[in-house]
Amino acid sequence: MGCCCVCGCHFVSTVTKSAVLAFDETSFQYFVEAGAIAVRRVRKEDLRHVAKATGATMVTTFADMEGEETFDPSFLGHADEVVEERISDDEIILVKGTKNTSAVSIILRGANDFMLDEIERSLHDALCIVKRTLESNTVVAGGGAVETALSVYLENLATTLGSREQLAIAEFAESLLIIPKVLAVNAAKDATDLVAKLRSCHHKAQTNADKQHLSSMGLDLTKGVIRNNLEHGVIEPAMSKVKIIQFATEAAITIVRIDDMIKLDKEESGQEE
C-alpha cells in the first residue's frame, strides 16, 4: 500500500529517520538539546507551503550584508504541533494547528504508484475547476449546452450576411457541435438524435421569449435524454469555457494560415535497373 500527499498544507512530507541523522554532528546536537525535529532535503515547493501555512519566511542564509550571521525572530512561523507519524509504509511529518487555519492536506492511498498518479491527477483537476469557478464567479450549463447555443446563434447570424464571411461563420457553428456529439458517442448514446433535440431546444430559447428556460438544456449522458443542467448541478466555470473556445479558435486559425508544405522524400535504397 502506497501513499502520497496532494499539497494543501498542514504540511505533509515523507521523510526517513536516516534523513535526520544526516546533519552535521554539532548541528544535530543542538536540535536534540532543544527537542526540535529537523528535516533534511525538503523540496522547495513544500517549503513554500510550510511558510505560507505557518506565516514564516524562507531563509536561505543567516549572513547579512556585512557578512555576519544574524536571524530575525519575525521570520519564524507558528504551529500548535509538529509530529512524525507513520502512514502506511511512509514516515510523515505533520504540521498541525498552523497560523493559516484554512490550510489542509489530503493524503491519497492506493495499491500502486500508477493508481496514485491517476487519483492525484483527477483530484488536481477537480480542485482547479473549483478554483476557476471561484475566480470567475460565474458558471454556465455543462453537457454541451454552451456549444450548442453558440452554434445555433452563429447559424442565425450567418444568414444575415451577404458576403463570403457567411461560409466561415457557418462552418465555425458546425464545428462547435463536435463537443456534444463526442460526449454522446463516448457515452454510447445516439449522438444524432440527442444533438438534434438539443439544437431544437436552444433554437426555441433564442427565438421565443417564453422559452428562455430552455437555454440551459444540456445532455444527460446517464439516461440519454435532454435536461436542464443548471437545475441538476452540471455546471462549468465561465472563465474556463471562454478560454477553451479562444484557444481552440487560435489553434485552428494557425493551422489554416499554413498554405505551403515542404516534403522530403526518402532516398531509394537500391538503384533502378
C-alpha positions as CSV (number, residue, x, y, z in Angstrom):
1,M,0.0,0.0,0.0
2,G,1.5,3.3,-1.0
3,C,0.5,6.9,-0.2
4,C,1.2,10.4,-1.4
5,C,0.3,13.9,-0.5
6,V,-1.6,16.4,-2.5
7,C,-0.4,19.6,-1.1
8,G,-2.8,21.9,0.6
9,C,-1.0,22.3,3.8
10,H,-0.9,21.4,7.1
11,F,2.5,20.4,5.6
12,V,3.0,16.8,4.8
13,S,6.3,15.4,3.7
14,T,7.7,11.9,3.6
15,V,11.0,11.6,5.4
16,T,13.0,8.7,6.8
17,K,14.7,8.7,10.2
18,S,18.1,8.5,8.5
19,A,17.4,11.9,6.9
20,V,17.5,13.5,10.4
21,L,20.8,11.8,11.3
22,A,22.4,13.1,8.1
23,F,23.0,16.6,9.8
24,D,26.4,17.6,11.0
25,E,27.1,16.2,14.4
26,T,27.4,19.6,16.0
27,S,24.1,20.9,14.4
28,F,22.4,17.6,15.3
29,Q,23.4,18.0,19.0
30,Y,21.7,21.5,19.1
31,F,18.5,20.0,17.7
32,V,18.5,17.2,20.2
33,E,19.1,19.5,23.2
34,A,16.3,21.8,22.0
35,G,13.9,18.9,21.4
36,A,13.3,20.1,17.9
37,I,12.5,18.0,14.8
38,A,14.9,18.6,11.8
39,V,14.2,17.5,8.3
40,R,16.9,17.4,5.6
41,R,16.5,17.9,1.9
42,V,12.9,19.2,1.8
43,R,11.5,20.2,-1.6
44,K,11.3,23.9,-2.2
45,E,7.7,23.6,-3.1
46,D,7.0,22.0,0.3
47,L,9.0,24.7,2.0
48,R,6.8,27.4,0.4
49,H,3.7,25.6,1.5
50,V,5.0,25.4,5.1
51,A,6.0,29.1,5.1
52,K,2.6,30.1,3.8
53,A,0.7,28.0,6.3
54,T,2.7,28.9,9.3
55,G,3.3,32.6,8.4
56,A,7.1,32.0,8.3
57,T,9.7,33.4,5.9
58,M,12.0,31.2,3.9
59,V,15.7,31.9,4.8
60,T,18.5,30.6,2.6
61,T,21.4,32.0,4.7
62,F,22.0,33.7,8.0
63,A,24.6,36.0,6.6
64,D,23.7,39.7,6.3
65,M,25.2,42.4,4.1
66,E,28.2,42.8,6.4
67,G,28.9,39.1,6.4
68,E,27.8,38.5,9.9
69,E,25.3,35.8,10.8
70,T,22.1,37.2,12.2
71,F,18.5,36.0,12.5
72,D,15.3,38.0,12.9
73,P,12.7,36.2,15.1
74,S,10.0,37.6,12.9
75,F,11.0,35.0,10.3
76,L,9.6,32.2,12.5
77,G,6.2,30.8,11.8
78,H,3.6,29.3,14.3
79,A,2.1,25.8,14.6
80,D,0.5,24.1,17.5
81,E,2.1,20.7,16.9
82,V,4.8,19.2,14.7
83,V,4.8,15.4,14.9
84,E,6.1,12.4,13.0
85,E,3.5,9.8,12.2
86,R,3.7,6.5,10.2
87,I,1.0,6.3,7.5
88,S,1.1,3.0,5.5
89,D,4.8,2.4,4.8
90,D,6.0,6.1,5.0
91,E,7.1,8.3,7.8
92,I,5.2,11.6,7.6
93,I,6.0,14.9,9.2
94,L,2.7,16.7,10.1
95,V,2.5,20.4,11.0
96,K,-0.8,20.9,12.8
97,G,-2.6,24.0,14.0
98,T,-0.9,26.4,11.6
99,K,-1.4,30.1,11.6
100,N,-3.4,29.9,8.4
101,T,-6.3,27.8,9.6
102,S,-7.7,27.4,6.1
103,A,-4.7,25.2,5.0
104,V,-5.4,21.4,4.8
105,S,-3.7,18.3,3.4
106,I,-5.1,15.4,1.5
107,I,-3.4,12.1,1.8
108,L,-4.1,9.7,-1.0
109,R,-3.7,5.9,-0.7
110,G,-3.7,3.3,-3.4
111,A,-2.5,-0.1,-4.4
112,N,0.4,1.1,-6.6
113,D,2.1,4.2,-8.0
114,F,0.1,4.1,-11.2
115,M,-3.2,4.3,-9.3
116,L,-1.9,7.0,-7.1
117,D,-0.8,9.1,-10.0
118,E,-4.2,8.8,-11.6
119,I,-6.0,9.7,-8.4
120,E,-3.8,12.7,-7.8
121,R,-4.3,13.9,-11.4
122,S,-8.1,13.6,-11.1
123,L,-8.2,15.3,-7.7
124,H,-5.9,18.1,-9.0
125,D,-8.3,18.7,-12.0
126,A,-11.2,18.9,-9.6
127,L,-9.5,21.4,-7.3
128,C,-8.5,23.5,-10.3
129,I,-12.1,23.6,-11.5
130,V,-13.3,24.8,-8.1
131,K,-10.5,27.4,-8.1
132,R,-11.5,28.7,-11.6
133,T,-15.2,28.8,-10.5
134,L,-14.4,31.0,-7.5
135,E,-12.1,33.2,-9.6
136,S,-14.7,33.8,-12.4
137,N,-17.6,34.0,-10.0
138,T,-19.9,32.9,-12.9
139,V,-20.9,29.5,-14.2
140,V,-22.5,28.1,-17.3
141,A,-24.5,25.0,-18.0
142,G,-22.5,21.9,-19.0
143,G,-23.2,18.9,-21.1
144,G,-22.7,20.7,-24.4
145,A,-25.3,23.4,-23.7
146,V,-22.9,26.3,-24.3
147,E,-21.5,24.9,-27.6
148,T,-25.0,24.1,-28.9
149,A,-26.3,27.6,-28.0
150,L,-23.4,29.2,-29.7
151,S,-23.8,27.1,-32.8
152,V,-27.5,28.0,-33.2
153,Y,-26.7,31.7,-32.6
154,L,-23.9,31.7,-35.2
155,E,-26.1,29.9,-37.8
156,N,-28.7,32.5,-37.4
157,L,-26.1,35.2,-37.6
158,A,-24.6,33.8,-40.8
159,T,-28.0,34.1,-42.7
160,T,-27.9,37.8,-42.1
161,L,-24.7,38.3,-44.0
162,G,-24.4,38.6,-47.8
163,S,-20.7,38.1,-48.2
164,R,-18.4,35.1,-48.2
165,E,-18.0,35.5,-44.4
166,Q,-21.3,33.7,-44.2
167,L,-19.5,30.4,-45.1
168,A,-16.8,30.9,-42.4
169,I,-19.3,31.6,-39.7
170,A,-21.5,28.7,-40.8
171,E,-18.5,26.3,-40.6
172,F,-17.5,27.6,-37.2
173,A,-21.0,27.0,-36.0
174,E,-20.9,23.4,-37.3
175,S,-17.6,22.7,-35.7
176,L,-19.0,23.7,-32.2
177,L,-21.4,20.8,-32.4
178,I,-18.4,18.4,-32.2
179,I,-18.4,18.7,-28.4
180,P,-22.0,17.4,-27.8
181,K,-21.6,14.8,-30.5
182,V,-18.4,13.4,-28.9
183,L,-19.9,13.5,-25.4
184,A,-22.9,11.4,-26.7
185,V,-20.7,8.9,-28.6
186,N,-18.4,8.4,-25.6
187,A,-21.5,7.6,-23.5
188,A,-22.7,5.1,-26.1
189,K,-25.8,7.1,-26.9
190,D,-27.4,8.1,-30.2
191,A,-25.5,11.3,-30.9
192,T,-27.6,12.3,-34.0
193,D,-30.9,12.2,-32.1
194,L,-29.6,13.9,-28.9
195,V,-27.9,16.7,-30.8
196,A,-30.9,17.3,-32.9
197,K,-33.1,17.6,-29.8
198,L,-30.6,19.9,-28.2
199,R,-30.4,22.2,-31.2
200,S,-34.2,22.4,-31.2
201,C,-34.3,23.4,-27.6
202,H,-31.8,26.2,-28.0
203,H,-33.4,27.5,-31.2
204,K,-36.7,27.9,-29.3
205,A,-34.9,29.6,-26.4
206,Q,-33.3,32.2,-28.7
207,T,-36.3,32.9,-30.9
208,N,-39.2,32.6,-28.4
209,A,-39.2,34.8,-25.3
210,D,-41.5,32.3,-23.5
211,K,-38.9,29.5,-23.8
212,Q,-36.0,31.1,-22.1
213,H,-35.8,28.3,-19.6
214,L,-34.6,26.0,-22.4
215,S,-31.3,28.0,-22.7
216,S,-29.7,25.8,-20.0
217,M,-30.6,22.5,-21.7
218,G,-27.8,20.0,-22.0
219,L,-27.1,16.3,-22.2
220,D,-27.8,13.8,-19.5
221,L,-25.4,11.0,-20.6
222,T,-26.6,8.6,-17.9
223,K,-30.2,8.4,-19.1
224,G,-29.5,9.5,-22.6
225,V,-32.0,12.4,-22.5
226,I,-32.0,16.3,-22.6
227,R,-32.4,18.1,-19.3
228,N,-31.8,21.5,-17.6
229,N,-28.2,21.1,-16.4
230,L,-28.2,24.2,-14.3
231,E,-31.0,22.8,-12.1
232,H,-29.2,19.4,-11.9
233,G,-25.9,20.9,-10.9
234,V,-23.9,20.1,-14.1
235,I,-22.0,23.4,-14.5
236,E,-18.7,24.7,-15.7
237,P,-16.8,27.9,-14.8
238,A,-17.4,30.6,-17.4
239,M,-13.8,31.6,-17.4
240,S,-12.6,28.2,-18.5
241,K,-15.3,27.9,-21.2
242,V,-14.3,31.2,-22.7
243,K,-10.6,30.4,-22.7
244,I,-11.2,26.9,-24.2
245,I,-13.1,28.3,-27.1
246,Q,-10.5,31.1,-27.7
247,F,-7.5,28.7,-27.6
248,A,-9.3,26.2,-30.0
249,T,-10.1,29.0,-32.4
250,E,-6.5,30.3,-32.3
251,A,-5.1,26.9,-33.0
252,A,-7.5,26.4,-36.0
253,I,-6.5,29.8,-37.4
254,T,-2.8,28.9,-37.1
255,I,-3.3,25.7,-39.0
256,V,-5.4,27.4,-41.7
257,R,-2.6,30.0,-42.2
258,I,-0.2,27.3,-43.2
259,D,-0.5,27.4,-47.0
260,D,2.6,25.5,-48.1
261,M,4.3,22.3,-47.1
262,I,7.8,21.1,-47.9
263,K,8.1,17.4,-48.0
264,L,11.3,15.5,-48.2
265,D,11.1,12.1,-50.0
266,K,13.3,9.3,-48.7
267,E,16.2,8.3,-50.9
268,E,15.7,4.9,-52.6
269,S,18.0,2.3,-51.0
270,G,18.5,0.4,-54.3
271,Q,19.5,1.6,-57.7
272,E,17.0,1.3,-60.6
273,E,17.8,-1.3,-63.2
